[in-house]
Amino acid sequence: MKILLTGAAGFIGSHLAEALLASGLRVVGLDNFNDYYDPALKRRNLTGALQNPAFTLKEGDIRDGALLEALFSRENFEAVIHLAARAGVRPSLSNPLLYEQVNVEGTIRLLEAARLHGCRKFLFASSSSVYGENPRMPWSESDPDLRPISQYGATKLIGEHFCRVFHQAYGFPVTAYRFFTVYGPRQRPDMAIHKFTRLIWEGTPIPFYGDGSSLRDYTYIDDIVAGLLAGLEADIPFDVFNLGGGHSITLAQLVENLGRRLDRPVLLDRQPAQTGDVPATLADISRAGRLLGYAPVTSLETGLDRFIEYFLAERGRG
């Protein structure tokens, strides 16, 4: 099977690329290496995948219709795993048009190319941000009242709707996966666990938004990859799945946990709660468990230890 993997150089994409290759699949990775964070880090993410002859890297933008047409015509993909997106809740508030162009227009272009060229499967990376401030916890995929409070979350929900419509209109098999705060080695430097670890290690105050009571469901990268691999294998015409850890901890507990593991004092720069940040996330993962066999196995304690080991090794390499 040959797979198009968009966003292949990112945190999740690079781990998934390696897992797909280890399964004996051929992978074409598409990434535009934008400057949301240092493109050199993304290129380093692909070091392992590029050593495998079954992997090909294509640099380009998912909004480029001519590029997609040429790529799909040449490669005869059997499946698309669409991870590419303009990331970040807070940055989306200041540049909503860019987020719409990449996350909505780009997704539509990929869906149309995959449909026209006979792909058997399309997997779409969505986000827990689609739930907004939903008080009915844990969050279930069957909840019809989805009200995202950021432009990023809105674009992901619109992407899900287009996936559903493509399936209904054309019988095109599509599944969507709502990721819950993914962390682990290669995590983006702007994300909480990576950012907090770096600041604690350097003795720099952490921007601490709100009173520390906000809750997050953190999910280790290996569990996310396992869920996507299961989705690729499953025979499901259309569905939406939560991929989360299934438990939450507070911001204050997370920071204290990191400080203890790093054996460094934690300095806080207290700031007001941020627009676009939800007070809590918690995934109901029973649907993914029932239909995909999804069962996260990495505890937060183990995952943090693995991330810190990676972080310190990277610091040692300079």
Solvent accessible surface area in square Angstrom, and as a share of the most:
residue,aa,sasa,rsa
1,M,67,0.30
2,K,33,0.14
3,I,0,0.00
4,L,0,0.00
5,L,0,0.00
6,T,0,0.00
7,G,13,0.12
8,A,0,0.00
9,A,0,0.00
10,G,18,0.17
11,F,12,0.05
12,I,31,0.16
13,G,2,0.02
14,S,0,0.00
15,H,28,0.12
16,L,0,0.00
17,A,0,0.00
18,E,53,0.24
19,A,22,0.17
20,L,0,0.00
21,L,14,0.07
22,A,92,0.72
23,S,72,0.47
24,G,64,0.62
25,L,29,0.14
26,R,122,0.44
27,V,1,0.01
28,V,6,0.03
29,G,0,0.00
30,L,1,0.00
31,D,14,0.07
32,N,63,0.32
33,F,16,0.07
34,N,41,0.21
35,D,114,0.59
36,Y,50,0.19
37,Y,27,0.10
38,D,75,0.39
39,P,45,0.29
40,A,62,0.48
41,L,61,0.30
42,K,11,0.05
43,R,112,0.41
44,R,116,0.42
45,N,15,0.08
46,L,1,0.00
47,T,73,0.42
48,G,34,0.33
49,A,1,0.01
50,L,93,0.46
51,Q,142,0.63
52,N,48,0.25
53,P,136,0.86
54,A,34,0.27
55,F,14,0.06
56,T,73,0.42
57,L,46,0.23
58,K,72,0.30
59,E,89,0.40
60,G,16,0.15
61,D,36,0.18
62,I,10,0.05
63,R,71,0.26
64,D,58,0.30
65,G,29,0.28
66,A,80,0.62
67,L,31,0.16
68,L,3,0.02
69,E,85,0.38
70,A,52,0.40
71,L,3,0.01
72,F,1,0.01
73,S,59,0.38
74,R,142,0.52
75,E,28,0.13
76,N,113,0.58
77,F,7,0.03
78,E,59,0.26
79,A,1,0.00
80,V,0,0.00
81,I,1,0.00
82,H,2,0.01
83,L,25,0.12
84,A,19,0.15
85,A,30,0.23
86,R,41,0.15
87,A,22,0.17
88,G,11,0.10
89,V,38,0.22
90,R,97,0.35
91,P,55,0.34
92,S,0,0.00
93,L,56,0.28
94,S,99,0.64
95,N,67,0.35
96,P,61,0.39
97,L,115,0.57
98,L,40,0.20
99,Y,3,0.01
100,E,71,0.32
101,Q,57,0.25
102,V,18,0.10
103,N,3,0.02
104,V,11,0.06
105,E,55,0.25
106,G,0,0.00
107,T,1,0.01
108,I,52,0.26
109,R,98,0.36
110,L,0,0.00
111,L,0,0.00
112,E,57,0.25
113,A,9,0.07
114,A,0,0.00
115,R,68,0.25
116,L,108,0.54
117,H,60,0.27
118,G,55,0.53
119,C,7,0.04
120,R,120,0.44
121,K,31,0.13
122,F,1,0.01
123,L,3,0.02
124,F,3,0.01
125,A,6,0.05
126,S,3,0.02
127,S,11,0.07
128,S,11,0.07
129,S,23,0.15
130,V,0,0.00
131,Y,1,0.01
132,G,0,0.00
133,E,101,0.45
134,N,11,0.06
135,P,108,0.68
136,R,122,0.44
137,M,72,0.32
138,P,66,0.41
139,W,2,0.01
140,S,31,0.20
141,E,20,0.09
142,S,84,0.54
143,D,20,0.10
144,P,131,0.83
145,D,54,0.28
146,L,33,0.17
147,R,174,0.63
148,P,33,0.21
149,I,63,0.32
150,S,10,0.06
151,Q,57,0.25
152,Y,29,0.11
153,G,0,0.00
154,A,36,0.28
155,T,7,0.04
156,K,8,0.03
157,L,23,0.11
158,I,70,0.36
159,G,1,0.01
160,E,10,0.05
161,H,83,0.37
162,F,69,0.29
163,C,0,0.00
164,R,82,0.30
165,V,68,0.39
166,F,17,0.07
167,H,42,0.19
168,Q,119,0.53
169,A,66,0.51
170,Y,112,0.43
171,G,55,0.52
172,F,12,0.05
173,P,40,0.25
174,V,1,0.00
175,T,8,0.05
176,A,0,0.00
177,Y,0,0.00
178,R,9,0.03
179,F,21,0.09
180,F,0,0.00
181,T,36,0.21
182,V,6,0.04
183,Y,1,0.00
184,G,0,0.00
185,P,27,0.17
186,R,54,0.20
187,Q,4,0.02
188,R,43,0.16
189,P,31,0.20
190,D,62,0.32
191,M,39,0.17
192,A,36,0.28
193,I,1,0.01
194,H,26,0.11
195,K,54,0.23
196,F,15,0.06
197,T,0,0.00
198,R,66,0.24
199,L,19,0.10
200,I,3,0.02
201,W,70,0.25
202,E,84,0.37
203,G,40,0.39
204,T,56,0.32
205,P,62,0.39
206,I,0,0.00
207,P,27,0.17
208,F,5,0.02
209,Y,47,0.18
210,G,26,0.25
211,D,112,0.58
212,G,3,0.03
213,S,68,0.44
214,S,34,0.22
215,L,64,0.32
216,R,49,0.18
217,D,0,0.00
218,Y,14,0.05
219,T,1,0.01
220,Y,10,0.04
221,I,1,0.00
222,D,72,0.37
223,D,6,0.03
224,I,0,0.00
225,V,13,0.08
226,A,56,0.44
227,G,1,0.01
228,L,1,0.01
229,L,47,0.23
230,A,27,0.21
231,G,4,0.04
232,L,5,0.03
233,E,139,0.63
234,A,21,0.16
235,D,141,0.73
236,I,30,0.15
237,P,83,0.52
238,F,51,0.21
239,D,17,0.09
240,V,19,0.11
241,F,0,0.00
242,N,0,0.00
243,L,0,0.00
244,G,0,0.00
245,G,12,0.12
246,G,33,0.32
247,H,82,0.37
248,S,32,0.20
249,I,31,0.16
250,T,30,0.18
251,L,26,0.13
252,A,47,0.36
253,Q,99,0.44
254,L,0,0.00
255,V,7,0.04
256,E,95,0.42
257,N,14,0.07
258,L,0,0.00
259,G,5,0.05
260,R,138,0.51
261,R,66,0.24
262,L,10,0.05
263,D,127,0.66
264,R,89,0.32
265,P,100,0.63
266,V,47,0.27
267,L,83,0.41
268,L,64,0.32
269,D,62,0.32
270,R,156,0.57
271,Q,58,0.26
272,P,109,0.69
273,A,79,0.61
274,Q,61,0.27
275,T,104,0.60
276,G,9,0.09
277,D,43,0.22
278,V,18,0.10
279,P,78,0.49
280,A,19,0.15
281,T,6,0.03
282,L,42,0.21
283,A,5,0.04
284,D,38,0.20
285,I,37,0.19
286,S,66,0.43
287,R,66,0.24
288,A,0,0.00
289,G,29,0.28
290,R,165,0.60
291,L,81,0.40
292,L,19,0.09
293,G,60,0.58
294,Y,13,0.05
295,A,70,0.55
296,P,36,0.23
297,V,131,0.75
298,T,18,0.10
299,S,48,0.31
300,L,10,0.05
301,E,88,0.39
302,T,53,0.31
303,G,0,0.00
304,L,0,0.00
305,D,71,0.37
306,R,101,0.37
307,F,0,0.00
308,I,14,0.07
309,E,126,0.56
310,Y,53,0.20
311,F,7,0.03
312,L,66,0.33
313,A,59,0.46
314,E,37,0.16
315,R,104,0.38
316,G,69,0.66
317,R,159,0.58
318,G,99,0.95
